[in-house]
Amino acid sequence: MKKTKFYIVLVLAALFVAFGVTHSLKRVHQTYQLNRTQNISRKADKTSKTSFFTRSNMDQINSQLTDSKYLAPTIDHKELEQTIPGAKVYSAKEKKMVPMDVWDSWPVQKPDGTLASFHGYRLVIGLTAENGRYSGAPTRMGLFAQPESANQDDLSTWQFVGYLFNSKKEGVAAGDYDNYLKSSVGEWSGSTYLMNDDDDSLRVFYANAYDDKKTACQILTTAKVVLEPKSGQDWTSGLQINHDKASDRKTVFSGDGKIYQTAAQGGGKRPHFEDDLTLRDPHFVQDGDKYYLIFEGNTGPNFNPQGSNNFNTQAYFGSKSYFNDEKKRLSQNQNTAEYDKTFFANSAIGKLELNKNFTVKKVMEPMVTGNATNDELERVNIFKHSGRWYLFTSTWGFHMATDNKKITDNSYMLGWSSSDGINGKYQPLNGNGTVIIGDGDQAKPTMTYSYLVIPNGDDKNDNFVVTSFEGNKTFAPSYLLKMKGNSTSMINNKVLGQGVLTDQGSYYSARPQKIVK
């Protein structure tokens, strides 16, 4: 009996030791995982495929301001400053038809990015507001249609079909009516697709601008919208939106709080600058059987975070000597807007892999970030051409983390490309990412912004149409861009007509803009 008790004691002791070792190993593993998560921003600089728009890239813009290769063309003809005749809507408040401003716009595309043909029409979605962009009216997505038989140069052939949605609840299932949709105050830019050539519905991605009295931000959102002929089955009679058939309207992504900021994690203030929090401009693309959503966001606390990290990471600056010199200069000028901008700058061109029902399958690392350099990389756009994936974004100069007015006074389109697939490493086009430099004076009626490169679907054709808005109120004359490999060049001795989506060989004369006054 004594031996039995002795063996029992030995067994229990062994079990306690084993448990202690296992528990200790578990704690070590948990500590390792915690440290690994906390240090991901440091490791990401060396091991991830994220590229950076660096401060050195930004400074190189100085040498490009007089190079016609980058300069947007002038708009020299009064007939290219027209508002869209069809941009009018009935105002219930005023009980009459009123004009609308149209700014950010995008054509309806196929999943590969090429232009969609919808029952004989070219379709464009634009952000609109009754009586002007700054009238106080809510921003709403409006659908415009142009018959494919029409002369693209004729702006009057674009007709306003209607708003995509007539209410916050339209197309929303009961279980999807979340606080973001309930507190919606506007609809911001996105992208729209004809998923199947013979379909009557469009898949819409957009940013739901919401204000729940705690935070004001944007959220990535999707919906299905159905179009019908105005008369029976006759598509030539015009188009109308069947609002009763809208469906699958839901929030897609609100930030994961780790790789990408949520609304609650941003919005800080410093004496000379406020943090610009973004989660918008969703751009869908299909690669093989995989769905992706590219978007504008901000880096989260676990992956290239903003703040002091921006001053201590060489990858955000450039060479070691440049990093050391710039870090020293900034530390000696802390009471400046440049310092505050550098502190907050953490723009990200983010990526999600989607399920076939347009929910999030995987949160992926950013393709590009602007840590320490830029706080807003918007209107993202991606497509494949001649074996290479091209990525573009628009930004205002005043979002650059510099006090150099020669840089901050302009508008830009920046770009990168990957020769290693959509999930490869993206290299800056033209060495530093600059593709278009335009006059950023928003008081000028011919100011253009929100640049969008339209894929031409032809690997042998290196010329591309670039759309934008003009004067915050109408379709701009379309530009022409030449791309070859990792190099681009503006064709700035001519422009296409306002809102033209394809190059039909009809041009207006132009000159390179004079950026440096």
C-alpha positions as CSV (number, residue, x, y, z in Angstrom):
1,M,0.0,0.0,0.0
2,K,2.9,2.3,0.8
3,K,4.5,1.5,-2.6
4,T,1.2,2.3,-4.3
5,K,0.9,5.6,-2.6
6,F,4.5,6.4,-3.5
7,Y,3.9,5.7,-7.2
8,I,0.8,7.8,-7.2
9,V,2.7,10.7,-5.7
10,L,5.4,10.2,-8.4
11,V,2.8,10.2,-11.2
12,L,1.1,13.3,-9.9
13,A,4.4,15.1,-9.5
14,A,5.3,14.2,-13.1
15,L,1.9,15.5,-14.3
16,F,2.4,18.8,-12.5
17,V,5.9,19.2,-14.0
18,A,4.5,18.4,-17.5
19,F,1.7,20.9,-17.0
20,G,4.1,23.5,-15.8
21,V,6.4,23.0,-18.8
22,T,3.5,23.1,-21.2
23,H,2.0,26.1,-19.6
24,S,5.4,27.9,-19.7
25,L,5.9,27.0,-23.3
26,K,2.4,28.3,-24.1
27,R,3.2,31.5,-22.3
28,V,6.4,31.8,-24.3
29,H,4.6,31.2,-27.5
30,Q,1.9,33.8,-26.6
31,T,4.6,36.3,-25.7
32,Y,6.4,35.6,-29.0
33,Q,3.1,36.1,-31.0
34,L,2.4,39.4,-29.1
35,N,5.9,40.7,-29.8
36,R,5.7,39.5,-33.4
37,T,2.5,41.5,-33.9
38,Q,3.8,44.5,-32.2
39,N,7.0,44.5,-34.3
40,I,5.3,43.8,-37.6
41,S,5.8,47.4,-38.7
42,R,9.6,47.1,-38.3
43,K,9.7,43.7,-40.1
44,A,7.3,44.8,-42.9
45,D,9.9,47.2,-44.2
46,K,12.2,44.3,-44.9
47,T,10.1,41.3,-45.7
48,S,6.7,42.6,-47.1
49,K,5.9,43.5,-50.7
50,T,4.6,46.9,-49.7
51,S,6.3,49.8,-51.6
52,F,6.7,53.3,-50.3
53,F,6.2,56.7,-51.8
54,T,9.2,58.1,-50.1
55,R,10.2,61.6,-49.1
56,S,13.1,61.3,-51.7
57,N,10.5,60.5,-54.3
58,M,8.5,63.6,-53.3
59,D,11.6,65.8,-53.5
60,Q,12.4,64.6,-57.0
61,I,9.2,66.3,-58.2
62,N,11.2,69.6,-58.1
63,S,13.2,68.5,-61.1
64,Q,10.1,67.4,-63.0
65,L,8.1,70.7,-62.8
66,T,9.4,72.0,-66.1
67,D,9.7,68.6,-67.9
68,S,6.9,68.3,-70.5
69,K,7.0,64.5,-70.0
70,Y,4.9,65.0,-66.8
71,L,2.9,68.1,-67.5
72,A,-0.8,68.1,-68.0
73,P,-2.0,69.8,-71.2
74,T,-3.7,73.2,-71.2
75,I,-7.4,73.7,-72.0
76,D,-7.3,76.5,-74.5
77,H,-10.8,76.3,-76.1
78,K,-13.9,77.8,-74.5
79,E,-16.0,75.0,-76.0
80,L,-14.1,72.7,-73.6
81,E,-15.3,74.5,-70.5
82,Q,-19.0,73.6,-70.8
83,T,-21.2,72.1,-68.1
84,I,-23.1,68.9,-69.0
85,P,-26.4,70.0,-70.5
86,G,-28.1,66.8,-69.2
87,A,-26.9,67.3,-65.6
88,K,-30.2,68.5,-64.3
89,V,-32.6,67.0,-61.7
90,Y,-36.0,67.9,-60.2
91,S,-35.7,69.5,-56.8
92,A,-38.6,68.7,-54.5
93,K,-37.7,71.6,-52.3
94,E,-37.7,74.2,-55.2
95,K,-40.3,72.3,-57.2
96,K,-38.3,72.7,-60.4
97,M,-35.4,71.3,-62.4
98,V,-32.0,72.5,-61.1
99,P,-28.5,72.0,-62.3
100,M,-26.0,69.6,-60.8
101,D,-22.3,69.8,-60.5
102,V,-20.4,66.6,-61.4
103,W,-16.9,65.9,-60.2
104,D,-15.4,62.5,-59.5
105,S,-16.6,60.1,-62.2
106,W,-15.8,56.7,-63.5
107,P,-17.1,54.6,-66.4
108,V,-18.8,51.3,-66.0
109,Q,-16.2,48.7,-66.7
110,K,-15.9,45.0,-67.2
111,P,-14.1,43.1,-64.3
112,D,-10.8,43.4,-66.2
113,G,-11.1,47.1,-66.2
114,T,-12.0,47.6,-69.9
115,L,-15.0,49.7,-70.9
116,A,-18.4,47.9,-70.7
117,S,-21.0,48.1,-73.4
118,F,-24.4,48.1,-71.8
119,H,-27.2,47.4,-74.4
120,G,-25.7,50.0,-76.8
121,Y,-24.8,52.6,-74.2
122,R,-21.6,53.9,-72.5
123,L,-22.3,54.4,-68.8
124,V,-20.6,56.7,-66.3
125,I,-21.2,57.2,-62.6
126,G,-20.5,60.6,-61.2
127,L,-20.6,62.3,-57.8
128,T,-23.3,65.0,-58.0
129,A,-24.9,67.7,-55.9
130,E,-27.9,69.9,-56.6
131,N,-27.1,73.5,-57.3
132,G,-23.4,73.0,-57.0
133,R,-20.7,70.9,-55.2
134,Y,-20.5,73.4,-52.3
135,S,-24.3,74.2,-52.0
136,G,-24.7,72.0,-48.9
137,A,-26.7,69.4,-50.8
138,P,-25.7,65.8,-50.1
139,T,-23.3,64.1,-52.4
140,R,-25.1,61.4,-54.4
141,M,-24.0,59.0,-57.2
142,G,-25.7,59.8,-60.4
143,L,-25.8,57.6,-63.5
144,F,-25.2,59.1,-67.0
145,A,-25.6,57.3,-70.3
146,Q,-24.5,58.1,-73.8
147,P,-25.6,56.0,-76.8
148,E,-22.7,54.3,-78.5
149,S,-23.9,55.6,-81.8
150,A,-23.5,59.2,-80.5
151,N,-20.6,61.5,-81.3
152,Q,-18.4,61.3,-78.2
153,D,-17.3,65.0,-78.6
154,D,-20.9,66.1,-78.2
155,L,-21.4,66.7,-74.4
156,S,-25.1,67.0,-74.8
157,T,-25.4,63.3,-75.7
158,W,-24.7,62.4,-72.1
159,Q,-28.1,62.1,-70.3
160,F,-28.7,61.9,-66.6
161,V,-30.5,58.6,-65.9
162,G,-31.0,59.1,-62.2
163,Y,-29.6,58.7,-58.8
164,L,-28.4,55.1,-58.0
165,F,-30.3,55.1,-54.8
166,N,-33.4,57.0,-53.5
167,S,-33.0,56.1,-49.8
168,K,-30.6,54.8,-47.2
169,K,-32.5,51.5,-47.0
170,E,-32.8,50.8,-50.7
171,G,-31.4,47.4,-51.5
172,V,-30.4,46.7,-47.9
173,A,-31.4,43.4,-46.3
174,A,-32.6,43.7,-42.7
175,G,-29.5,42.0,-41.3
176,D,-27.2,44.3,-43.3
177,Y,-28.7,47.6,-42.1
178,D,-25.8,48.5,-39.8
179,N,-24.9,51.7,-38.0
180,Y,-22.8,52.8,-41.0
181,L,-25.7,52.7,-43.4
182,K,-28.1,54.1,-40.8
183,S,-25.9,57.2,-40.3
184,S,-25.1,57.7,-44.0
185,V,-24.8,61.3,-45.0
186,G,-23.5,60.9,-48.6
187,E,-22.1,58.7,-51.3
188,W,-18.4,59.1,-52.3
189,S,-16.3,57.7,-55.1
190,G,-15.9,54.1,-56.1
191,S,-16.1,51.9,-59.2
192,T,-18.9,50.1,-61.1
193,Y,-18.9,46.9,-63.1
194,L,-21.0,44.9,-65.6
195,M,-20.0,41.5,-64.3
196,N,-21.5,39.7,-67.3
197,D,-21.9,41.1,-70.8
198,D,-25.6,40.2,-71.2
199,D,-26.6,41.2,-67.7
200,D,-29.1,44.0,-66.8
201,S,-27.5,44.7,-63.4
202,L,-24.4,46.6,-62.3
203,R,-22.2,45.8,-59.3
204,V,-21.4,49.1,-57.5
205,F,-18.6,49.8,-55.0
206,Y,-18.5,53.1,-53.3
207,A,-17.6,54.9,-50.1
208,N,-20.5,55.4,-47.7
209,A,-19.8,58.7,-46.0
210,Y,-21.3,58.5,-42.5
211,D,-21.6,60.5,-39.3
212,D,-22.7,58.7,-36.2
213,K,-22.1,61.7,-33.9
214,K,-19.0,59.9,-32.6
215,T,-17.0,59.8,-35.8
216,A,-17.3,61.1,-39.4
217,C,-15.6,58.9,-41.9
218,Q,-16.2,56.7,-45.0
219,I,-16.7,53.0,-45.2
220,L,-16.3,50.6,-48.2
221,T,-19.7,49.5,-49.4
222,T,-21.3,47.6,-52.3
223,A,-24.7,47.0,-53.9
224,K,-26.4,45.6,-57.0
225,V,-28.4,48.0,-59.2
226,V,-30.8,47.0,-61.9
227,L,-31.4,49.0,-65.1
228,E,-34.3,48.6,-67.5
229,P,-35.5,50.1,-70.8
230,K,-37.7,53.1,-70.4
231,S,-40.2,51.5,-72.7
232,G,-41.0,47.8,-72.6
233,Q,-38.1,45.8,-74.0
234,D,-36.8,48.6,-76.3
235,W,-33.3,49.5,-75.1
236,T,-33.2,52.3,-77.6
237,S,-35.9,54.1,-75.7
238,G,-33.5,55.1,-73.0
239,L,-32.6,53.7,-69.6
240,Q,-34.1,53.8,-66.1
241,I,-33.1,52.5,-62.7
242,N,-35.5,50.0,-61.1
243,H,-35.1,51.0,-57.5
244,D,-37.4,48.1,-56.3
245,K,-34.9,45.6,-57.6
246,A,-31.8,47.0,-55.9
247,S,-30.2,44.4,-53.7
248,D,-27.1,43.2,-51.7
249,R,-26.3,46.7,-50.4
250,K,-24.0,46.2,-47.5
251,T,-20.8,47.3,-45.7
252,V,-17.8,45.5,-47.1
253,F,-14.9,46.8,-44.9
254,S,-14.5,49.2,-42.0
255,G,-10.8,48.7,-41.3
256,D,-9.3,45.8,-39.3
257,G,-7.7,48.0,-36.7
258,K,-4.3,46.4,-37.3
259,I,-3.1,46.7,-40.9
260,Y,-5.6,49.5,-41.6
261,Q,-6.9,52.2,-39.3
262,T,-10.5,52.2,-38.2
263,A,-12.3,55.6,-37.8
264,A,-11.8,55.5,-34.1
265,Q,-8.0,55.2,-34.5
266,G,-7.4,58.3,-36.6
267,G,-8.3,61.9,-36.6
268,G,-5.6,63.3,-34.4
269,K,-4.6,67.0,-34.2
270,R,-1.4,68.9,-33.9
271,P,-0.8,72.6,-33.9
272,H,-0.3,73.0,-37.7
273,F,-2.1,70.0,-39.2
274,E,-5.0,67.6,-38.6
275,D,-4.9,63.9,-39.4
276,D,-6.7,63.0,-42.6
277,L,-8.6,59.7,-42.1
278,T,-9.6,57.9,-45.2
279,L,-11.3,54.6,-46.1
280,R,-12.7,55.2,-49.6
281,D,-12.4,54.9,-53.4
282,P,-12.9,51.1,-53.6
283,H,-11.8,49.8,-57.0
284,F,-12.7,46.2,-57.9
285,V,-10.6,44.0,-60.2
286,Q,-10.7,40.3,-61.2
287,D,-7.5,38.4,-61.8
288,G,-8.3,34.8,-63.0
289,D,-10.8,33.4,-60.6
290,K,-9.8,35.8,-57.8
291,Y,-11.7,39.0,-56.8
292,Y,-9.8,41.9,-55.3
293,L,-10.8,45.3,-53.9
294,I,-8.2,48.0,-54.0
295,F,-8.9,51.1,-51.9
296,E,-7.5,54.2,-50.2
297,G,-7.0,53.9,-46.5
298,N,-4.4,54.6,-43.7
299,T,-1.9,52.3,-42.1
300,G,-2.9,50.8,-38.8
301,P,-1.0,50.5,-35.5
302,N,0.6,47.1,-36.4
303,F,1.8,47.9,-39.9
304,N,3.9,51.0,-40.7
305,P,2.0,53.2,-38.1
306,Q,2.0,57.0,-38.2
307,G,3.6,59.1,-35.5
308,S,7.2,58.8,-34.2
309,N,7.7,55.7,-36.4
310,N,7.5,58.0,-39.4
311,F,10.7,59.8,-38.3
312,N,12.7,56.6,-37.5
313,T,12.2,54.3,-40.5
314,Q,14.7,54.8,-43.3
315,A,12.5,53.0,-45.9
316,Y,10.1,56.0,-45.8
317,F,12.9,58.4,-46.8
318,G,15.4,56.9,-49.2
319,S,19.1,56.5,-49.0
320,K,20.8,56.3,-45.6
321,S,22.5,59.7,-45.9
322,Y,19.3,61.3,-47.1
323,F,17.5,59.7,-44.2
324,N,20.0,61.0,-41.6
325,D,20.0,64.5,-43.0
326,E,16.3,64.8,-43.4
327,K,15.6,63.3,-39.9
328,K,18.0,65.9,-38.4
329,R,16.4,68.8,-40.3
330,L,12.9,67.8,-39.3
331,S,13.8,67.4,-35.7
332,Q,15.2,70.9,-35.7
333,N,11.9,72.3,-37.1
334,Q,9.2,70.7,-35.0
335,N,7.0,73.7,-34.8
336,T,6.0,73.6,-38.4
337,A,3.3,72.3,-40.7
338,E,5.9,70.2,-42.5
339,Y,6.7,68.4,-39.2
340,D,3.1,67.8,-38.4
341,K,2.3,66.5,-41.9
342,T,5.2,64.1,-41.6
343,F,4.0,62.9,-38.2
344,F,0.5,62.0,-39.5
345,A,1.3,60.9,-43.1
346,N,0.3,57.3,-43.4
347,S,-1.8,57.0,-46.6
348,A,-2.2,53.5,-47.9
349,I,-3.3,51.9,-51.2
350,G,-4.9,48.9,-49.6
351,K,-6.0,45.5,-50.9
352,L,-8.6,43.0,-49.9
353,E,-9.3,39.6,-51.4
354,L,-13.1,39.1,-51.8
355,N,-15.3,36.1,-51.7
356,K,-17.6,35.6,-54.7
357,N,-20.4,37.2,-52.6
358,F,-18.3,40.4,-52.2
359,T,-17.5,39.9,-48.6
360,V,-13.9,40.0,-47.3
361,K,-12.0,36.8,-47.7
362,K,-8.6,38.1,-46.7
363,V,-7.2,41.5,-45.5
364,M,-3.9,42.0,-47.4
365,E,-0.9,44.2,-46.8
366,P,-1.0,47.6,-48.6
367,M,0.4,47.8,-52.1
368,V,1.9,51.3,-51.4
369,T,2.0,53.6,-48.4
370,G,3.0,57.2,-48.1
371,N,4.4,57.1,-44.6
372,A,6.1,60.4,-43.7
373,T,5.4,61.7,-47.1
374,N,1.7,61.9,-48.0
375,D,-1.6,61.5,-46.1
376,E,-4.0,61.0,-49.0
377,L,-3.6,58.8,-52.1
378,E,-7.1,58.7,-53.6
379,R,-9.0,57.5,-56.6
380,V,-7.0,54.3,-56.9
381,N,-7.0,52.5,-60.2
382,I,-5.4,49.2,-61.3
383,F,-5.3,47.1,-64.5
384,K,-3.1,44.8,-66.5
385,H,-1.4,45.8,-69.7
386,S,1.1,43.9,-71.7
387,G,2.0,41.5,-68.9
388,R,2.4,44.2,-66.3
389,W,0.0,45.5,-63.6
390,Y,-0.3,49.3,-63.4
391,L,-1.5,51.1,-60.3
392,F,-2.5,54.8,-60.2
393,T,-3.6,57.3,-57.7
394,S,-4.5,61.0,-57.5
395,T,-3.3,63.4,-54.8
396,W,-3.3,67.1,-54.1
397,G,0.1,68.7,-53.4
398,F,-1.1,70.2,-50.1
399,H,-1.2,66.6,-48.8
400,M,2.5,66.2,-49.4
401,A,4.5,66.5,-46.2
402,T,6.6,69.5,-47.4
403,D,6.6,73.3,-47.1
404,N,7.8,73.6,-50.7
405,K,5.0,75.5,-52.5
406,K,6.3,74.5,-55.9
407,I,5.2,71.1,-54.9
408,T,2.2,71.8,-52.7
409,D,0.4,74.1,-55.2
410,N,-0.2,71.3,-57.8
411,S,-2.4,68.3,-58.4
412,Y,-0.8,64.9,-59.3
413,M,-1.4,61.5,-60.6
414,L,1.2,59.0,-59.3
415,G,1.8,55.4,-60.5
416,W,3.6,52.2,-59.9
417,S,3.8,48.9,-61.8
418,S,4.5,45.2,-61.1
419,S,6.0,42.7,-63.5
420,D,5.4,39.9,-61.0
421,G,1.7,39.7,-61.0
422,I,-1.1,41.6,-59.2
423,N,0.4,40.6,-55.8
424,G,4.0,41.4,-56.7
425,K,6.2,44.3,-55.6
426,Y,5.2,47.6,-57.2
427,Q,8.0,49.9,-58.5
428,P,7.4,53.6,-59.0
429,L,6.9,54.7,-62.6
430,N,9.5,57.0,-64.0
431,G,11.8,56.5,-61.0
432,N,9.7,58.3,-58.4
433,G,6.1,57.7,-59.3
434,T,5.2,61.0,-60.9
435,V,2.9,60.6,-63.9
436,I,0.9,63.8,-64.2
437,I,1.6,67.2,-62.7
438,G,-1.3,69.7,-63.1
439,D,-2.1,73.2,-61.9
440,G,-3.8,72.8,-58.5
441,D,-5.5,76.2,-58.3
442,Q,-9.1,75.2,-57.6
443,A,-10.3,78.8,-58.4
444,K,-9.5,78.3,-62.0
445,P,-12.4,77.1,-64.2
446,T,-10.0,74.8,-66.1
447,M,-8.4,73.1,-63.1
448,T,-8.6,69.3,-63.5
449,Y,-8.3,66.5,-60.9
450,S,-9.3,63.0,-60.1
451,Y,-7.4,61.4,-62.9
452,L,-8.5,57.9,-64.1
453,V,-6.5,55.9,-66.7
454,I,-8.9,53.8,-68.8
455,P,-7.5,50.4,-70.0
456,N,-7.6,50.1,-73.8
457,G,-7.7,46.3,-73.9
458,D,-5.0,46.1,-76.5
459,D,-1.5,45.0,-75.4
460,K,0.0,46.4,-78.7
461,N,-1.5,49.9,-78.0
462,D,0.5,52.0,-75.5
463,N,-1.7,55.1,-75.6
464,F,-4.3,55.5,-72.9
465,V,-7.2,57.9,-72.3
466,V,-7.2,59.7,-68.9
467,T,-10.4,61.2,-67.6
468,S,-10.9,63.8,-64.8
469,F,-13.2,66.6,-63.7
470,E,-12.9,70.2,-64.6
471,G,-13.5,73.1,-62.3
472,N,-15.3,70.9,-59.7
473,K,-18.4,70.8,-61.9
474,T,-18.1,69.0,-65.2
475,F,-16.4,66.3,-67.3
476,A,-12.9,67.6,-68.2
477,P,-11.4,67.2,-71.7
478,S,-9.8,63.8,-71.7
479,Y,-6.0,63.5,-71.8
480,L,-3.7,61.1,-73.6
481,L,-0.9,59.2,-71.8
482,K,1.7,56.9,-73.4
483,M,3.0,54.0,-71.3
484,K,5.7,51.5,-72.0
485,G,7.1,49.2,-69.4
486,N,7.9,51.3,-66.3
487,S,7.9,54.6,-68.1
488,T,5.2,57.0,-69.0
489,S,4.9,60.3,-71.0
490,M,2.1,62.8,-71.3
491,I,0.9,63.6,-74.8
492,N,0.2,67.3,-74.1
493,N,0.0,68.9,-77.6
494,K,-3.6,67.8,-77.9
495,V,-6.6,66.8,-75.9
496,L,-9.9,64.9,-76.5
497,G,-13.3,66.3,-76.0
498,Q,-15.0,66.6,-72.6
499,G,-15.9,63.2,-71.1
500,V,-14.6,61.3,-74.1
501,L,-13.7,57.7,-73.1
502,T,-11.9,56.3,-76.2
503,D,-9.5,57.9,-78.7
504,Q,-11.4,58.3,-81.9
505,G,-8.8,60.5,-83.6
506,S,-10.6,63.9,-83.0
507,Y,-8.5,66.4,-81.0
508,Y,-8.2,69.9,-79.8
509,S,-4.9,71.7,-79.8
510,A,-3.1,72.1,-76.5
511,R,0.3,72.9,-74.8
512,P,2.1,71.7,-71.7
513,Q,0.9,73.6,-68.7
514,K,3.3,76.0,-67.1
515,I,3.6,74.8,-63.5
516,V,6.5,76.9,-62.4
517,K,5.4,80.6,-62.5
